[in-house]
Amino acid sequence: MNDAASLPDLAPLRDWFSSYCDSFRTSDLEVQRNFDLKQEHTRNVCRDALLIAHGMGPRFEMLAEVAALCHDLGRFPQFRDYHTFKDSESLNHAHLSAHIMKQHHVLDFLPDEERGCIEVAVRMHNAFLVPQGLPAVTEDLLRLLRDADKLDIWRVFIEYFNAPEAERASGAGLGFPDLPGCSAEPLAAVAAGRMVQLSTLKSLNDFKLLQVSWIYDINYPATLRLIRERSVLERFRAMLPRDREVLDVLAQVSCHLDGKLRDAAE
C-alpha cells in the first residue's frame, strides 16, 4: 500500500461524525454526559493515533485517523439502548461500530483494501488479544488503534475517579462497586505479567488493576513515551490501595515499562 501524493480530505468524515453524535442528543443530562464522554474520547483517540503514527507515512497516518474516528460509533446506540458501556451486559460495541460504518457508507471514499484494513481494526480493537495471521498493514493499524484507545481510556478513568460523584459519567466505571482492597485473581494476573480478564473483576479497584495491566499490551515506542510523559502509572498508584501486594505489582509494571522504554531507545 503506497502513500498517495494527494490524500483524501477527511473534513466530510469529521463533519459526519459530529452530525452522528448530534443525532443522539438528549435533554436527559445524565445520558448526555455519557454521549459527550464518548465524543470527546473519540477526538482524543484521533489525536493520540496521529501522535503514535507520526513518521509512519502520510497514508498510514490518514488511515489511523479514520479508524480512530470510527472505532466507538457503536457506543452511542449501546448506551441509548442499554444504559451501559459494559459489552458483556449489552452487545459488542466494536462489532456494532464496524456495522454502522458499513451501514452509513462512511468509508466509500477509500479503496477496497484500505477499507478492509479499517473495518478489521475497528471490529477487533476491543479484543483481548490481537488475532494472528492478519495482513501486515491491518495488524499495524489494529495495534496502533488499541494503543491510542488505551491512552485516552486511562485519561477518562482518572478524570472519572477524581471528579465529584454528581459530575461523573455513569458509564465510565462499568458499574463496579467501590470496595476496599483488590481481589486475588487480578493481582495474580498482574504479578504473572498478564493482562487482567474483565470477568475476574469484583470492584472498582480491580478495574483499576485491569487498566494498569494494559501496559503489558502496548505496541509502539511512542505510546510508551506518552505513558511516561502523562504519568499514567503514577496516577493509578495514587488511586489504588497502599497494600503490600498492590505496591509490589505496581513496581513490577513500572519495571516492565522502564525496560520497554530502554529497549525502544537502543
C-alpha positions in Angstrom: 0.0 0.0 0.0 1.9 3.1 -1.3 1.4 6.6 0.1 -0.5 8.7 -2.4 0.7 12.1 -3.4 -2.8 13.5 -2.6 -4.6 12.3 0.4 -8.4 12.3 0.7 -9.9 15.3 2.6 -11.2 13.9 5.9 -13.3 17.1 6.6 -16.6 15.4 5.3 -16.0 12.4 7.6 -15.3 14.6 10.6 -18.4 16.6 9.9 -20.4 13.3 9.5 -19.1 12.2 12.9 -20.3 15.4 14.5 -23.7 15.0 13.0 -23.9 11.4 14.1 -23.1 12.4 17.7 -25.7 15.2 17.5 -28.3 12.7 16.4 -28.2 11.1 19.9 -28.5 14.4 21.7 -31.0 14.3 24.6 -32.4 16.5 27.3 -31.5 13.8 29.9 -28.4 15.3 31.3 -27.1 12.0 32.8 -27.4 10.2 29.4 -26.0 13.2 27.5 -22.9 13.3 29.8 -22.1 9.7 28.7 -22.5 10.7 25.0 -20.3 13.7 25.5 -17.7 11.5 27.2 -17.6 9.3 24.1 -17.5 12.1 21.6 -14.5 13.7 23.5 -12.9 10.3 23.8 -13.1 9.8 20.1 -11.5 13.1 19.3 -8.7 12.4 21.8 -8.1 8.9 20.3 -7.8 10.6 16.9 -5.2 13.0 18.3 -3.2 10.2 20.0 -3.4 7.9 17.0 -1.8 10.7 14.9 0.9 11.1 17.6 1.7 7.4 17.5 1.6 7.2 13.7 3.9 10.2 13.2 6.7 9.3 10.8 4.9 6.1 9.5 3.9 7.8 6.3 1.1 10.2 5.4 -1.2 7.5 4.0 -0.9 5.4 7.2 -1.5 8.4 9.4 -4.7 9.1 7.4 -5.9 5.5 8.0 -5.1 5.8 11.7 -7.3 8.9 12.0 -10.1 7.3 10.1 -10.0 4.2 12.2 -9.9 6.2 15.4 -12.8 8.4 14.3 -15.0 5.3 13.7 -13.8 3.0 16.4 -16.5 3.8 19.0 -19.5 4.6 16.8 -21.3 1.7 18.5 -21.0 3.2 21.9 -23.8 5.7 21.2 -26.6 3.3 20.4 -25.2 0.9 23.1 -25.7 3.5 25.8 -29.0 4.7 24.4 -30.5 1.2 24.4 -28.8 -0.4 27.4 -27.5 2.4 29.6 -24.1 0.8 30.0 -20.7 0.6 28.3 -20.2 -2.9 29.6 -20.3 -5.1 26.5 -20.9 -8.3 28.4 -24.2 -6.8 29.6 -25.3 -5.4 26.3 -23.5 -6.0 22.9 -20.1 -5.9 21.4 -19.7 -2.2 20.7 -16.7 -2.8 18.3 -18.7 -5.1 16.1 -21.6 -2.6 16.1 -19.1 0.2 15.2 -18.0 -1.7 12.1 -21.6 -2.4 11.2 -22.5 1.3 11.4 -19.5 2.3 9.3 -20.8 0.0 6.5 -24.5 0.9 7.0 -23.6 4.6 6.5 -21.1 4.0 3.8 -18.6 6.3 5.6 -15.5 4.6 4.0 -16.7 4.7 0.4 -14.0 7.3 -0.4 -11.3 4.7 0.2 -10.0 1.9 -1.9 -11.3 -1.6 -1.0 -8.0 -2.7 0.5 -7.8 0.3 2.9 -11.5 0.0 3.7 -10.9 -3.6 4.7 -8.0 -2.7 7.0 -10.0 -0.1 8.8 -13.0 -2.4 9.2 -10.9 -5.1 10.8 -9.1 -2.6 13.1 -12.4 -1.2 14.3 -14.1 -4.6 14.7 -11.1 -6.0 16.7 -9.9 -3.0 18.7 -11.5 -4.3 21.9 -10.4 -8.0 21.5 -8.5 -9.3 24.5 -5.5 -10.2 22.2 -4.6 -9.3 18.6 -5.5 -12.3 16.3 -2.7 -14.0 14.4 -2.5 -14.1 10.6 -3.6 -10.6 9.8 -2.1 -8.7 6.8 0.8 -6.5 8.0 -0.8 -3.1 7.4 -4.1 -4.3 9.1 -2.2 -5.6 12.1 -0.1 -2.4 12.4 -3.3 -0.3 12.2 -5.1 -2.5 14.8 -2.2 -2.3 17.2 -2.0 1.4 16.8 -5.7 1.9 17.4 -5.5 -0.3 20.5 -2.7 1.8 21.9 -4.4 5.1 21.2 -7.6 3.9 22.7 -5.9 2.8 25.9 -4.1 6.2 26.2 -7.4 8.0 26.4 -9.3 5.4 28.4 -6.7 6.0 31.1 -7.5 9.7 31.0 -11.2 9.1 31.1 -10.9 6.8 34.1 -8.5 9.1 36.0 -10.8 12.0 35.5 -13.9 9.9 36.5 -12.3 8.9 39.7 -11.2 12.4 40.6 -14.5 14.1 39.7 -17.2 14.8 42.2 -19.7 11.9 42.1 -22.5 14.1 40.7 -20.3 15.1 37.7 -19.2 11.6 36.8 -20.3 10.0 33.5 -22.1 6.9 35.0 -20.9 4.5 32.3 -17.2 5.1 32.8 -16.9 2.9 35.9 -18.8 0.0 34.2 -21.0 -0.3 37.3 -18.3 -1.9 39.6 -18.8 -1.2 43.3 -16.2 0.9 45.1 -15.0 -1.8 47.6 -11.8 -1.8 49.7 -8.7 -3.8 48.6 -8.1 -5.7 45.4 -9.2 -9.3 44.5 -6.7 -12.2 44.3 -7.2 -13.1 40.6 -6.5 -9.6 39.2 -3.4 -9.3 41.5 -2.2 -12.7 40.4 -2.6 -11.9 36.7 -0.6 -8.6 37.0 2.1 -10.4 39.1 2.4 -13.0 36.3 2.9 -10.3 33.7 -0.5 -10.9 32.1 -3.4 -8.7 31.3 -6.4 -9.0 33.7 -9.6 -10.6 32.4 -12.7 -8.4 32.8 -14.6 -11.5 34.0 -12.4 -11.7 37.1 -13.2 -8.2 38.4 -15.3 -7.7 41.6 -14.7 -4.0 42.3 -13.6 -0.6 41.0 -10.1 -1.3 42.4 -9.9 -4.4 40.4 -10.9 -2.4 37.3 -8.0 -0.1 38.1 -5.7 -3.1 38.1 -7.1 -4.2 34.8 -6.2 -0.9 33.3 -2.7 -1.0 34.8 -2.2 -4.4 33.2 -2.8 -2.9 29.8 0.8 -1.6 29.9 1.8 -5.2 29.2 -0.1 -4.9 25.8 1.5 -1.7 24.4 2.8 -2.0 20.9 4.6 1.2 19.9 7.5 3.1 21.4 5.6 6.4 21.0 2.8 5.1 23.2 5.3 4.0 25.9 6.8 7.5 25.9 3.3 9.1 26.2 2.5 6.8 29.2 5.6 8.1 30.9 5.0 11.7 29.9 1.4 11.6 31.2 2.4 9.8 34.4 -0.3 7.2 33.8 1.2 4.6 36.2 1.8 7.2 39.0 -1.8 8.4 38.7 -3.2 4.9 39.1 -0.8 4.3 42.0 -2.4 7.3 43.7 -5.9 5.8 43.2 -5.1 2.3 44.4 -4.9 0.8 48.0 -1.4 1.0 49.7 -1.5 -2.7 50.4 1.9 -4.5 50.0 0.6 -6.8 47.3 -0.7 -3.9 45.3 2.5 -1.9 45.6 4.5 -4.9 44.6 2.6 -5.5 41.3 2.7 -1.8 40.5 6.5 -1.8 41.0 6.7 -4.8 38.6 4.7 -3.0 35.9 6.9 0.1 36.4 10.0 -2.1 35.8 8.3 -3.5 32.7 7.6 0.0 31.4 11.2 1.1 32.1 12.6 -1.9 30.3 10.4 -1.4 27.3 11.5 2.3 27.1 15.1 1.3 27.4 14.7 -1.2 24.6 13.0 1.4 22.4 15.8 3.9 23.0 18.6 1.5 21.9 
